[in-house]
Structure formats: C-alpha cells, structure tokens
C-alpha cells in the first residue's frame, strides 16, 4: 500500500450572515483552524446586500495560501 500526503497550497472559504459580528467570528475561527495546516490569509473580499425589506445580508470570501518557507 502506497501512502502519500500532499500539502494544501491554496484554499478558498465562503462565509455569510446577517451581521458583521457573526462573519468576523466565523472567519477568526477558520483562521485558527487553518494555522494548524500551515495556511495564512492571502486576501479577503466582502459584500453587503440590502433586500427589499431593508434587511442586510453580508458575505465574505477568504483566500488562504500556504505559509512562505514551506
């Protein structure tokens, strides 16, 4: 049996919620989890949408990359 591990070099995560605090908490938890597999934040993109009822909806995309030097 041949067993081989490959490093994850790029990973993109999507987050959504009805307030910024929720998304910020989700992103911070994911940053801590991804540190364990040697990934760091490369970029963050976010948007806010207001529906017809005036409710706000937030979304974010975080691009994680392998830490330099590995």
PDB file of N, CA, C, O and CB in Angstrom:
ATOM      1  N   UNK A   1       0.838  -1.169   0.000  1.00  0.00           N
ATOM      2  CA  UNK A   1       0.000   0.000   0.000  1.00  0.00           C
ATOM      3  C   UNK A   1       0.891   1.244   0.000  1.00  0.00           C
ATOM      4  O   UNK A   1       1.822   1.355   0.798  1.00  0.00           O
ATOM      5  CB  UNK A   1      -0.958  -0.009   1.215  1.00  0.00           C
ATOM      6  N   UNK A   2       0.596   2.167  -0.897  1.00  0.00           N
ATOM      7  CA  UNK A   2       1.362   3.404  -1.018  1.00  0.00           C
ATOM      8  C   UNK A   2       0.568   4.540  -0.387  1.00  0.00           C
ATOM      9  O   UNK A   2      -0.576   4.785  -0.770  1.00  0.00           O
ATOM     10  CB  UNK A   2       1.692   3.718  -2.507  1.00  0.00           C
ATOM     11  N   UNK A   3       1.167   5.234   0.575  1.00  0.00           N
ATOM     12  CA  UNK A   3       0.506   6.314   1.302  1.00  0.00           C
ATOM     13  C   UNK A   3       1.285   7.597   1.078  1.00  0.00           C
ATOM     14  O   UNK A   3       2.484   7.651   1.349  1.00  0.00           O
ATOM     15  CB  UNK A   3       0.394   5.990   2.821  1.00  0.00           C
ATOM     16  N   UNK A   4       0.607   8.643   0.580  1.00  0.00           N
ATOM     17  CA  UNK A   4       1.296   9.890   0.274  1.00  0.00           C
ATOM     18  C   UNK A   4       0.455  11.067   0.767  1.00  0.00           C
ATOM     19  O   UNK A   4      -0.755  11.112   0.545  1.00  0.00           O
ATOM     20  CB  UNK A   4       1.575  10.011  -1.249  1.00  0.00           C
ATOM     21  N   UNK A   5       1.107  12.017   1.435  1.00  0.00           N
ATOM     22  CA  UNK A   5       0.437  13.234   1.891  1.00  0.00           C
ATOM     23  C   UNK A   5       0.869  14.401   1.016  1.00  0.00           C
ATOM     24  O   UNK A   5       2.057  14.575   0.742  1.00  0.00           O
ATOM     25  CB  UNK A   5       0.754  13.521   3.385  1.00  0.00           C
ATOM     26  N   UNK A   6      -0.087  15.191   0.583  1.00  0.00           N
ATOM     27  CA  UNK A   6       0.213  16.392  -0.195  1.00  0.00           C
ATOM     28  C   UNK A   6      -0.176  17.612   0.619  1.00  0.00           C
ATOM     29  O   UNK A   6      -1.172  17.590   1.343  1.00  0.00           O
ATOM     30  CB  UNK A   6      -0.530  16.380  -1.563  1.00  0.00           C
ATOM     31  N   UNK A   7       0.600  18.670   0.504  1.00  0.00           N
ATOM     32  CA  UNK A   7       0.320  19.919   1.195  1.00  0.00           C
ATOM     33  C   UNK A   7      -0.786  20.673   0.450  1.00  0.00           C
ATOM     34  O   UNK A   7      -0.801  20.711  -0.780  1.00  0.00           O
ATOM     35  CB  UNK A   7       1.604  20.789   1.307  1.00  0.00           C
ATOM     36  N   UNK A   8      -1.697  21.261   1.196  1.00  0.00           N
ATOM     37  CA  UNK A   8      -2.696  22.147   0.601  1.00  0.00           C
ATOM     38  C   UNK A   8      -2.013  23.492   0.403  1.00  0.00           C
ATOM     39  O   UNK A   8      -1.506  24.073   1.362  1.00  0.00           O
ATOM     40  CB  UNK A   8      -3.997  22.274   1.505  1.00  0.00           C
ATOM     41  N   UNK A   9      -1.993  23.993  -0.820  1.00  0.00           N
ATOM     42  CA  UNK A   9      -1.314  25.250  -1.102  1.00  0.00           C
ATOM     43  C   UNK A   9      -2.273  26.428  -1.169  1.00  0.00           C
ATOM     44  O   UNK A   9      -1.904  27.544  -0.803  1.00  0.00           O
ATOM     45  CB  UNK A   9      -0.554  25.143  -2.395  1.00  0.00           C
ATOM     46  N   UNK A  10      -3.476  26.205  -1.623  1.00  0.00           N
ATOM     47  CA  UNK A  10      -4.494  27.249  -1.738  1.00  0.00           C
ATOM     48  C   UNK A  10      -5.828  26.707  -1.254  1.00  0.00           C
ATOM     49  O   UNK A  10      -6.161  25.544  -1.480  1.00  0.00           O
ATOM     50  CB  UNK A  10      -4.609  27.759  -3.198  1.00  0.00           C
ATOM     51  N   UNK A  11      -6.584  27.566  -0.585  1.00  0.00           N
ATOM     52  CA  UNK A  11      -7.900  27.167  -0.092  1.00  0.00           C
ATOM     53  C   UNK A  11      -8.764  28.420  -0.040  1.00  0.00           C
ATOM     54  O   UNK A  11      -8.323  29.458   0.454  1.00  0.00           O
ATOM     55  CB  UNK A  11      -7.808  26.471   1.322  1.00  0.00           C
ATOM     56  N   UNK A  12      -9.979  28.332  -0.541  1.00  0.00           N
ATOM     57  CA  UNK A  12     -10.899  29.463  -0.520  1.00  0.00           C
ATOM     58  C   UNK A  12     -12.109  29.078   0.316  1.00  0.00           C
ATOM     59  O   UNK A  12     -12.704  28.019   0.116  1.00  0.00           O
ATOM     60  CB  UNK A  12     -11.323  29.880  -1.964  1.00  0.00           C
ATOM     61  N   UNK A  13     -12.467  29.949   1.255  1.00  0.00           N
ATOM     62  CA  UNK A  13     -13.599  29.714   2.156  1.00  0.00           C
ATOM     63  C   UNK A  13     -14.619  30.826   1.960  1.00  0.00           C
ATOM     64  O   UNK A  13     -14.257  31.982   1.739  1.00  0.00           O
ATOM     65  CB  UNK A  13     -13.134  29.643   3.648  1.00  0.00           C
ATOM     66  N   UNK A  14     -15.909  30.465   2.043  1.00  0.00           N
ATOM     67  CA  UNK A  14     -17.004  31.407   1.882  1.00  0.00           C
ATOM     68  C   UNK A  14     -17.775  31.513   3.195  1.00  0.00           C
ATOM     69  O   UNK A  14     -17.998  30.512   3.876  1.00  0.00           O
ATOM     70  CB  UNK A  14     -17.941  30.975   0.725  1.00  0.00           C
ATOM     71  N   UNK A  15     -18.179  32.731   3.545  1.00  0.00           N
ATOM     72  CA  UNK A  15     -18.897  32.980   4.785  1.00  0.00           C
ATOM     73  C   UNK A  15     -20.090  33.886   4.492  1.00  0.00           C
ATOM     74  O   UNK A  15     -20.028  34.735   3.603  1.00  0.00           O
ATOM     75  CB  UNK A  15     -17.962  33.616   5.855  1.00  0.00           C
ATOM     76  N   UNK A  16     -21.178  33.700   5.246  1.00  0.00           N
ATOM     77  CA  UNK A  16     -22.337  34.560   5.078  1.00  0.00           C
ATOM     78  C   UNK A  16     -23.080  34.692   6.398  1.00  0.00           C
ATOM     79  O   UNK A  16     -23.018  33.809   7.254  1.00  0.00           O
ATOM     80  CB  UNK A  16     -23.269  34.013   3.985  1.00  0.00           C
ATOM     81  N   UNK A  17     -23.778  35.803   6.548  1.00  0.00           N
ATOM     82  CA  UNK A  17     -24.524  36.026   7.772  1.00  0.00           C
ATOM     83  C   UNK A  17     -25.327  37.310   7.706  1.00  0.00           C
ATOM     84  O   UNK A  17     -25.248  38.066   6.738  1.00  0.00           O
ATOM     85  CB  UNK A  17     -23.589  36.059   8.958  1.00  0.00           C
ATOM     86  N   UNK A  18     -26.095  37.540   8.747  1.00  0.00           N
ATOM     87  CA  UNK A  18     -26.948  38.730   8.784  1.00  0.00           C
ATOM     88  C   UNK A  18     -26.329  39.871   9.569  1.00  0.00           C
ATOM     89  O   UNK A  18     -26.911  40.953   9.649  1.00  0.00           O
ATOM     90  CB  UNK A  18     -28.287  38.385   9.378  1.00  0.00           C
ATOM     91  N   UNK A  19     -25.144  39.643  10.156  1.00  0.00           N
ATOM     92  CA  UNK A  19     -24.433  40.752  10.812  1.00  0.00           C
ATOM     93  C   UNK A  19     -22.929  40.508  10.730  1.00  0.00           C
ATOM     94  O   UNK A  19     -22.467  39.380  10.553  1.00  0.00           O
ATOM     95  CB  UNK A  19     -24.883  40.904  12.301  1.00  0.00           C
ATOM     96  N   UNK A  20     -22.189  41.590  10.862  1.00  0.00           N
ATOM     97  CA  UNK A  20     -20.733  41.512  10.717  1.00  0.00           C
ATOM     98  C   UNK A  20     -20.067  40.737  11.848  1.00  0.00           C
ATOM     99  O   UNK A  20     -19.055  40.071  11.631  1.00  0.00           O
ATOM    100  CB  UNK A  20     -20.149  42.904  10.651  1.00  0.00           C
ATOM    101  N   UNK A  21     -20.624  40.816  13.045  1.00  0.00           N
ATOM    102  CA  UNK A  21     -20.024  40.096  14.181  1.00  0.00           C
ATOM    103  C   UNK A  21     -19.995  38.592  13.940  1.00  0.00           C
ATOM    104  O   UNK A  21     -19.017  37.922  14.272  1.00  0.00           O
ATOM    105  CB  UNK A  21     -20.796  40.397  15.471  1.00  0.00           C
ATOM    106  N   UNK A  22     -21.069  38.065  13.361  1.00  0.00           N
ATOM    107  CA  UNK A  22     -21.147  36.626  13.076  1.00  0.00           C
ATOM    108  C   UNK A  22     -20.080  36.218  12.065  1.00  0.00           C
ATOM    109  O   UNK A  22     -19.372  35.230  12.260  1.00  0.00           O
ATOM    110  CB  UNK A  22     -22.548  36.252  12.546  1.00  0.00           C
ATOM    111  N   UNK A  23     -19.972  36.980  10.995  1.00  0.00           N
ATOM    112  CA  UNK A  23     -18.985  36.660   9.965  1.00  0.00           C
ATOM    113  C   UNK A  23     -17.565  36.797  10.515  1.00  0.00           C
ATOM    114  O   UNK A  23     -16.703  35.963  10.237  1.00  0.00           O
ATOM    115  CB  UNK A  23     -19.171  37.573   8.738  1.00  0.00           C
ATOM    116  N   UNK A  24     -17.329  37.847  11.293  1.00  0.00           N
ATOM    117  CA  UNK A  24     -15.994  38.031  11.869  1.00  0.00           C
ATOM    118  C   UNK A  24     -15.622  36.856  12.771  1.00  0.00           C
ATOM    119  O   UNK A  24     -14.483  36.390  12.740  1.00  0.00           O
ATOM    120  CB  UNK A  24     -15.929  39.346  12.662  1.00  0.00           C
ATOM    121  N   UNK A  25     -16.561  36.379  13.564  1.00  0.00           N
ATOM    122  CA  UNK A  25     -16.303  35.232  14.441  1.00  0.00           C
ATOM    123  C   UNK A  25     -15.998  33.977  13.613  1.00  0.00           C
ATOM    124  O   UNK A  25     -15.065  33.238  13.928  1.00  0.00           O
ATOM    125  CB  UNK A  25     -17.517  34.979  15.370  1.00  0.00           C
ATOM    126  N   UNK A  26     -16.788  33.737  12.550  1.00  0.00           N
ATOM    127  CA  UNK A  26     -16.567  32.573  11.689  1.00  0.00           C
ATOM    128  C   UNK A  26     -15.190  32.626  11.033  1.00  0.00           C
ATOM    129  O   UNK A  26     -14.484  31.619  10.979  1.00  0.00           O
ATOM    130  CB  UNK A  26     -17.658  32.491  10.614  1.00  0.00           C
ATOM    131  N   UNK A  27     -14.814  33.798  10.539  1.00  0.00           N
ATOM    132  CA  UNK A  27     -13.525  33.948   9.867  1.00  0.00           C
ATOM    133  C   UNK A  27     -12.382  33.733  10.853  1.00  0.00           C
ATOM    134  O   UNK A  27     -11.413  33.047  10.531  1.00  0.00           O
ATOM    135  CB  UNK A  27     -13.412  35.337   9.212  1.00  0.00           C
ATOM    136  N   UNK A  28     -12.481  34.310  12.048  1.00  0.00           N
ATOM    137  CA  UNK A  28     -11.421  34.134  13.046  1.00  0.00           C
ATOM    138  C   UNK A  28     -11.262  32.682  13.462  1.00  0.00           C
ATOM    139  O   UNK A  28     -10.140  32.215  13.659  1.00  0.00           O
ATOM    140  CB  UNK A  28     -11.707  34.983  14.270  1.00  0.00           C
ATOM    141  N   UNK A  29     -12.370  31.961  13.598  1.00  0.00           N
ATOM    142  CA  UNK A  29     -12.291  30.528  13.925  1.00  0.00           C
ATOM    143  C   UNK A  29     -11.602  29.761  12.803  1.00  0.00           C
ATOM    144  O   UNK A  29     -10.781  28.881  13.062  1.00  0.00           O
ATOM    145  CB  UNK A  29     -13.701  29.947  14.177  1.00  0.00           C
ATOM    146  N   UNK A  30     -11.937  30.094  11.555  1.00  0.00           N
ATOM    147  CA  UNK A  30     -11.341  29.401  10.413  1.00  0.00           C
ATOM    148  C   UNK A  30      -9.858  29.740  10.279  1.00  0.00           C
ATOM    149  O   UNK A  30      -9.066  28.885   9.884  1.00  0.00           O
ATOM    150  CB  UNK A  30     -12.084  29.765   9.121  1.00  0.00           C
ATOM    151  N   UNK A  31      -9.476  30.968  10.601  1.00  0.00           N
ATOM    152  CA  UNK A  31      -8.051  31.338  10.578  1.00  0.00           C
ATOM    153  C   UNK A  31      -7.282  30.477  11.567  1.00  0.00           C
ATOM    154  O   UNK A  31      -6.211  29.964  11.241  1.00  0.00           O
ATOM    155  CB  UNK A  31      -7.860  32.845  10.910  1.00  0.00           C
ATOM    156  N   UNK A  32      -7.818  30.314  12.777  1.00  0.00           N
ATOM    157  CA  UNK A  32      -7.155  29.467  13.781  1.00  0.00           C
ATOM    158  C   UNK A  32      -7.049  28.021  13.317  1.00  0.00           C
ATOM    159  O   UNK A  32      -6.019  27.379  13.522  1.00  0.00           O
ATOM    160  CB  UNK A  32      -7.909  29.528  15.108  1.00  0.00           C
ATOM    161  N   UNK A  33      -8.108  27.503  12.694  1.00  0.00           N
ATOM    162  CA  UNK A  33      -8.087  26.122  12.202  1.00  0.00           C
ATOM    163  C   UNK A  33      -7.066  25.950  11.084  1.00  0.00           C
ATOM    164  O   UNK A  33      -6.347  24.951  11.047  1.00  0.00           O
ATOM    165  CB  UNK A  33      -9.478  25.709  11.707  1.00  0.00           C
ATOM    166  N   UNK A  34      -6.998  26.910  10.181  1.00  0.00           N
ATOM    167  CA  UNK A  34      -6.100  26.794   9.038  1.00  0.00           C
ATOM    168  C   UNK A  34      -4.632  27.001   9.415  1.00  0.00           C
ATOM    169  O   UNK A  34      -3.744  26.556   8.688  1.00  0.00           O
ATOM    170  CB  UNK A  34      -6.495  27.792   7.979  1.00  0.00           C
ATOM    171  N   UNK A  35      -4.366  27.665  10.535  1.00  0.00           N
ATOM    172  CA  UNK A  35      -2.982  27.779  11.012  1.00  0.00           C
ATOM    173  C   UNK A  35      -2.403  26.399  11.286  1.00  0.00           C
ATOM    174  O   UNK A  35      -1.209  26.166  11.098  1.00  0.00           O
ATOM    175  CB  UNK A  35      -2.910  28.652  12.286  1.00  0.00           C
ATOM    176  N   UNK A  36      -3.263  25.484  11.734  1.00  0.00           N
ATOM    177  CA  UNK A  36      -2.808  24.126  12.049  1.00  0.00           C
ATOM    178  C   UNK A  36      -2.326  23.385  10.807  1.00  0.00           C
ATOM    179  O   UNK A  36      -1.492  22.485  10.908  1.00  0.00           O
ATOM    180  CB  UNK A  36      -3.928  23.338  12.715  1.00  0.00           C
ATOM    181  N   UNK A  37      -2.842  23.756   9.641  1.00  0.00           N
ATOM    182  CA  UNK A  37      -2.394  23.114   8.394  1.00  0.00           C
ATOM    183  C   UNK A  37      -1.512  24.073   7.585  1.00  0.00           C
ATOM    184  O   UNK A  37      -1.395  23.958   6.365  1.00  0.00           O
ATOM    185  CB  UNK A  37      -3.616  22.660   7.541  1.00  0.00           C
ATOM    186  N   UNK A  38      -0.891  25.030   8.305  1.00  0.00           N
ATOM    187  CA  UNK A  38       0.107  25.950   7.766  1.00  0.00           C
ATOM    188  C   UNK A  38      -0.412  26.849   6.648  1.00  0.00           C
ATOM    189  O   UNK A  38       0.310  27.135   5.693  1.00  0.00           O
ATOM    190  CB  UNK A  38       1.272  25.175   7.264  1.00  0.00           C
ATOM    191  N   UNK A  39      -1.666  27.294   6.766  1.00  0.00           N
ATOM    192  CA  UNK A  39      -2.220  28.242   5.801  1.00  0.00           C
ATOM    193  C   UNK A  39      -2.395  29.593   6.470  1.00  0.00           C
ATOM    194  O   UNK A  39      -2.733  29.674   7.651  1.00  0.00           O
ATOM    195  CB  UNK A  39      -3.569  27.735   5.231  1.00  0.00           C
ATOM    196  N   UNK A  40      -2.160  30.661   5.700  1.00  0.00           N
ATOM    197  CA  UNK A  40      -2.377  32.002   6.205  1.00  0.00           C
ATOM    198  C   UNK A  40      -3.265  32.774   5.224  1.00  0.00           C
ATOM    199  O   UNK A  40      -3.404  32.377   4.067  1.00  0.00           O
ATOM    200  CB  UNK A  40      -1.026  32.732   6.424  1.00  0.00           C
ATOM    201  N   UNK A  41      -3.858  33.863   5.682  1.00  0.00           N
ATOM    202  CA  UNK A  41      -4.765  34.657   4.859  1.00  0.00           C
ATOM    203  C   UNK A  41      -3.972  35.390   3.791  1.00  0.00           C
ATOM    204  O   UNK A  41      -3.004  36.088   4.089  1.00  0.00           O
ATOM    205  CB  UNK A  41      -5.567  35.658   5.724  1.00  0.00           C
ATOM    206  N   UNK A  42      -4.395  35.222   2.538  1.00  0.00           N
ATOM    207  CA  UNK A  42      -3.772  35.928   1.422  1.00  0.00           C
ATOM    208  C   UNK A  42      -4.613  37.139   1.031  1.00  0.00           C
ATOM    209  O   UNK A  42      -4.070  38.193   0.702  1.00  0.00           O
ATOM    210  CB  UNK A  42      -3.590  34.985   0.214  1.00  0.00           C
ATOM    211  N   UNK A  43      -5.946  36.990   1.067  1.00  0.00           N
ATOM    212  CA  UNK A  43      -6.816  38.115   0.739  1.00  0.00           C
ATOM    213  C   UNK A  43      -8.218  37.861   1.282  1.00  0.00           C
ATOM    214  O   UNK A  43      -8.621  36.725   1.530  1.00  0.00           O
ATOM    215  CB  UNK A  43      -6.860  38.349  -0.789  1.00  0.00           C
ATOM    216  N   UNK A  44      -8.943  38.964   1.456  1.00  0.00           N
ATOM    217  CA  UNK A  44     -10.327  38.913   1.925  1.00  0.00           C
ATOM    218  C   UNK A  44     -11.151  39.833   1.045  1.00  0.00           C
ATOM    219  O   UNK A  44     -10.739  40.954   0.748  1.00  0.00           O
ATOM    220  CB  UNK A  44     -10.442  39.321   3.434  1.00  0.00           C
ATOM    221  N   UNK A  45     -12.327  39.355   0.626  1.00  0.00           N
ATOM    222  CA  UNK A  45     -13.258  40.158  -0.151  1.00  0.00           C
ATOM    223  C   UNK A  45     -14.620  40.047   0.512  1.00  0.00           C
ATOM    224  O   UNK A  45     -14.998  38.971   0.974  1.00  0.00           O
ATOM    225  CB  UNK A  45     -13.311  39.696  -1.648  1.00  0.00           C
ATOM    226  N   UNK A  46     -15.358  41.144   0.565  1.00  0.00           N
ATOM    227  CA  UNK A  46     -16.664  41.089   1.222  1.00  0.00           C
ATOM    228  C   UNK A  46     -17.672  41.965   0.499  1.00  0.00           C
ATOM    229  O   UNK A  46     -17.315  42.884  -0.238  1.00  0.00           O
ATOM    230  CB  UNK A  46     -16.548  41.519   2.686  1.00  0.00           C
ATOM    231  N   UNK A  47     -18.951  41.652   0.732  1.00  0.00           N
ATOM    232  CA  UNK A  47     -20.044  42.414   0.136  1.00  0.00           C
ATOM    233  C   UNK A  47     -21.189  42.501   1.122  1.00  0.00           C
ATOM    234  O   UNK A  47     -21.319  41.680   2.030  1.00  0.00           O
ATOM    235  CB  UNK A  47     -20.514  41.773  -1.189  1.00  0.00           C
ATOM    236  N   UNK A  48     -22.032  43.533   0.921  1.00  0.00           N
ATOM    237  CA  UNK A  48     -23.236  43.692   1.716  1.00  0.00           C
ATOM    238  C   UNK A  48     -24.396  43.928   0.763  1.00  0.00           C
ATOM    239  O   UNK A  48     -24.281  44.692  -0.196  1.00  0.00           O
ATOM    240  CB  UNK A  48     -23.095  44.862   2.741  1.00  0.00           C
ATOM    241  N   UNK A  49     -25.513  43.267   1.034  1.00  0.00           N
ATOM    242  CA  UNK A  49     -26.706  43.396   0.201  1.00  0.00           C
ATOM    243  C   UNK A  49     -27.873  43.777   1.102  1.00  0.00           C
ATOM    244  O   UNK A  49     -28.024  43.225   2.192  1.00  0.00           O
ATOM    245  CB  UNK A  49     -27.006  42.070  -0.583  1.00  0.00           C
ATOM    246  N   UNK A  50     -28.695  44.717   0.653  1.00  0.00           N
ATOM    247  CA  UNK A  50     -29.909  45.090   1.382  1.00  0.00           C
ATOM    248  C   UNK A  50     -31.094  44.615   0.550  1.00  0.00           C
ATOM    249  O   UNK A  50     -31.243  45.001  -0.610  1.00  0.00           O
ATOM    250  CB  UNK A  50     -29.978  46.649   1.652  1.00  0.00           C
ATOM    251  N   UNK A  51     -31.949  43.762   1.159  1.00  0.00           N
ATOM    252  CA  UNK A  51     -33.109  43.264   0.416  1.00  0.00           C
ATOM    253  C   UNK A  51     -34.247  44.292   0.446  1.00  0.00           C
ATOM    254  O   UNK A  51     -34.103  45.362   1.039  1.00  0.00           O
ATOM    255  CB  UNK A  51     -33.590  41.914   1.003  1.00  0.00           C
ATOM    256  N   UNK A  52     -35.354  43.973  -0.182  1.00  0.00           N
ATOM    257  CA  UNK A  52     -36.490  44.878  -0.283  1.00  0.00           C
ATOM    258  C   UNK A  52     -37.084  45.265   1.060  1.00  0.00           C
ATOM    259  O   UNK A  52     -37.725  46.310   1.172  1.00  0.00           O
ATOM    260  CB  UNK A  52     -37.545  44.260  -1.124  1.00  0.00           C
ATOM    261  N   UNK A  53     -36.886  44.450   2.068  1.00  0.00           N
ATOM    262  CA  UNK A  53     -37.401  44.723   3.417  1.00  0.00           C
ATOM    263  C   UNK A  53     -36.436  45.564   4.246  1.00  0.00           C
ATOM    264  O   UNK A  53     -36.753  45.925   5.379  1.00  0.00           O
ATOM    265  CB  UNK A  53     -37.686  43.415   4.140  1.00  0.00           C
ATOM    266  N   UNK A  54     -35.269  45.880   3.701  1.00  0.00           N
ATOM    267  CA  UNK A  54     -34.276  46.654   4.430  1.00  0.00           C
ATOM    268  C   UNK A  54     -33.334  45.816   5.269  1.00  0.00           C
ATOM    269  O   UNK A  54     -32.499  46.362   5.990  1.00  0.00           O
ATOM    270  CB  UNK A  54     -34.955  47.632   5.302  1.00  0.00           C
ATOM    271  N   UNK A  55     -33.453  44.488   5.187  1.00  0.00           N
ATOM    272  CA  UNK A  55     -32.547  43.612   5.940  1.00  0.00           C
ATOM    273  C   UNK A  55     -31.205  43.540   5.232  1.00  0.00           C
ATOM    274  O   UNK A  55     -31.131  43.470   4.005  1.00  0.00           O
ATOM    275  CB  UNK A  55     -33.151  42.191   6.105  1.00  0.00           C
ATOM    276  N   UNK A  56     -30.163  43.558   6.019  1.00  0.00           N
ATOM    277  CA  UNK A  56     -28.808  43.476   5.477  1.00  0.00           C
ATOM    278  C   UNK A  56     -28.325  42.042   5.479  1.00  0.00           C
ATOM    279  O   UNK A  56     -28.611  41.272   6.396  1.00  0.00           O
ATOM    280  CB  UNK A  56     -27.846  44.359   6.276  1.00  0.00           C
ATOM    281  N   UNK A  57     -27.591  41.699   4.442  1.00  0.00           N
ATOM    282  CA  UNK A  57     -27.016  40.368   4.296  1.00  0.00           C
ATOM    283  C   UNK A  57     -25.559  40.543   3.903  1.00  0.00           C
ATOM    284  O   UNK A  57     -25.246  41.226   2.928  1.00  0.00           O
ATOM    285  CB  UNK A  57     -27.797  39.509   3.236  1.00  0.00           C
ATOM    286  N   UNK A  58     -24.671  39.923   4.666  1.00  0.00           N
ATOM    287  CA  UNK A  58     -23.236  40.068   4.448  1.00  0.00           C
ATOM    288  C   UNK A  58     -22.639  38.759   3.946  1.00  0.00           C
ATOM    289  O   UNK A  58     -23.064  37.673   4.340  1.00  0.00           O
ATOM    290  CB  UNK A  58     -22.534  40.515   5.741  1.00  0.00           C
ATOM    291  N   UNK A  59     -21.649  38.881   3.073  1.00  0.00           N
ATOM    292  CA  UNK A  59     -20.910  37.703   2.630  1.00  0.00           C
ATOM    293  C   UNK A  59     -19.432  38.070   2.514  1.00  0.00           C
ATOM    294  O   UNK A  59     -19.072  39.226   2.290  1.00  0.00           O
ATOM    295  CB  UNK A  59     -21.464  37.168   1.268  1.00  0.00           C
ATOM    296  N   UNK A  60     -18.593  37.056   2.673  1.00  0.00           N
ATOM    297  CA  UNK A  60     -17.144  37.272   2.582  1.00  0.00           C
ATOM    298  C   UNK A  60     -16.487  36.042   1.977  1.00  0.00           C
ATOM    299  O   UNK A  60     -16.955  34.915   2.142  1.00  0.00           O
ATOM    300  CB  UNK A  60     -16.535  37.584   3.979  1.00  0.00           C
ATOM    301  N   UNK A  61     -15.403  36.287   1.280  1.00  0.00           N
ATOM    302  CA  UNK A  61     -14.574  35.228   0.705  1.00  0.00           C
ATOM    303  C   UNK A  61     -13.162  35.438   1.222  1.00  0.00           C
ATOM    304  O   UNK A  61     -12.613  36.535   1.116  1.00  0.00           O
ATOM    305  CB  UNK A  61     -14.617  35.235  -0.874  1.00  0.00           C
ATOM    306  N   UNK A  62     -12.570  34.382   1.785  1.00  0.00           N
ATOM    307  CA  UNK A  62     -11.211  34.465   2.300  1.00  0.00           C
ATOM    308  C   UNK A  62     -10.347  33.460   1.539  1.00  0.00           C
ATOM    309  O   UNK A  62     -10.672  32.276   1.450  1.00  0.00           O
ATOM    310  CB  UNK A  62     -11.172  34.194   3.841  1.00  0.00           C
ATOM    311  N   UNK A  63      -9.238  33.963   0.996  1.00  0.00           N
ATOM    312  CA  UNK A  63      -8.302  33.113   0.263  1.00  0.00           C
ATOM    313  C   UNK A  63      -7.131  32.819   1.190  1.00  0.00           C
ATOM    314  O   UNK A  63      -6.434  33.732   1.632  1.00  0.00           O
ATOM    315  CB  UNK A  63      -7.819  33.796  -1.074  1.00  0.00           C
ATOM    316  N   UNK A  64      -6.920  31.549   1.477  1.00  0.00           N
ATOM    317  CA  UNK A  64      -5.799  31.105   2.311  1.00  0.00           C
ATOM    318  C   UNK A  64      -4.719  30.519   1.407  1.00  0.00           C
ATOM    319  O   UNK A  64      -5.018  29.830   0.431  1.00  0.00           O
ATOM    320  CB  UNK A  64      -6.265  30.053   3.378  1.00  0.00           C
ATOM    321  N   UNK A  65      -3.461  30.800   1.741  1.00  0.00           N
ATOM    322  CA  UNK A  65      -2.331  30.252   0.992  1.00  0.00           C
ATOM    323  C   UNK A  65      -1.348  29.627   1.971  1.00  0.00           C
ATOM    324  O   UNK A  65      -1.311  29.980   3.150  1.00  0.00           O
ATOM    325  CB  UNK A  65      -1.635  31.351   0.134  1.00  0.00           C
ATOM    326  N   UNK A  66      -0.560  28.702   1.464  1.00  0.00           N
ATOM    327  CA  UNK A  66       0.492  28.071   2.248  1.00  0.00           C
ATOM    328  C   UNK A  66       1.464  29.125   2.750  1.00  0.00           C
ATOM    329  O   UNK A  66       1.858  30.015   1.997  1.00  0.00           O
ATOM    330  CB  UNK A  66       1.230  27.007   1.417  1.00  0.00           C
ATOM    331  N   UNK A  67       1.852  29.034   4.010  1.00  0.00           N
ATOM    332  CA  UNK A  67       2.803  29.992   4.576  1.00  0.00           C
ATOM    333  C   UNK A  67       4.114  29.925   3.824  1.00  0.00           C
ATOM    334  O   UNK A  67       4.553  28.850   3.415  1.00  0.00           O
ATOM    335  CB  UNK A  67       3.032  29.723   6.074  1.00  0.00           C
ATOM    336  N   UNK A  68       4.726  31.054   3.647  1.00  0.00           N
ATOM    337  CA  UNK A  68       6.011  31.106   2.944  1.00  0.00           C
ATOM    338  C   UNK A  68       7.075  30.361   3.747  1.00  0.00           C
ATOM    339  O   UNK A  68       7.093  30.411   4.977  1.00  0.00           O
ATOM    340  CB  UNK A  68       6.446  32.576   2.702  1.00  0.00           C
ATOM    341  N   UNK A  69       7.947  29.680   3.039  1.00  0.00           N
ATOM    342  CA  UNK A  69       9.026  28.945   3.694  1.00  0.00           C
ATOM    343  C   UNK A  69       8.716  27.462   3.851  1.00  0.00           C
ATOM    344  O   UNK A  69       9.536  26.721   4.393  1.00  0.00           O
ATOM    345  CB  UNK A  69       9.309  29.547   5.047  1.00  0.00           C
ATOM    346  N   UNK A  70       7.542  27.010   3.386  1.00  0.00           N
ATOM    347  CA  UNK A  70       7.207  25.589   3.488  1.00  0.00           C
ATOM    348  C   UNK A  70       7.074  24.968   2.138  1.00  0.00           C
ATOM    349  O   UNK A  70       6.794  23.774   2.034  1.00  0.00           O
ATOM    350  CB  UNK A  70       5.934  25.390   4.265  1.00  0.00           C
TER     351      UNK A  70
END
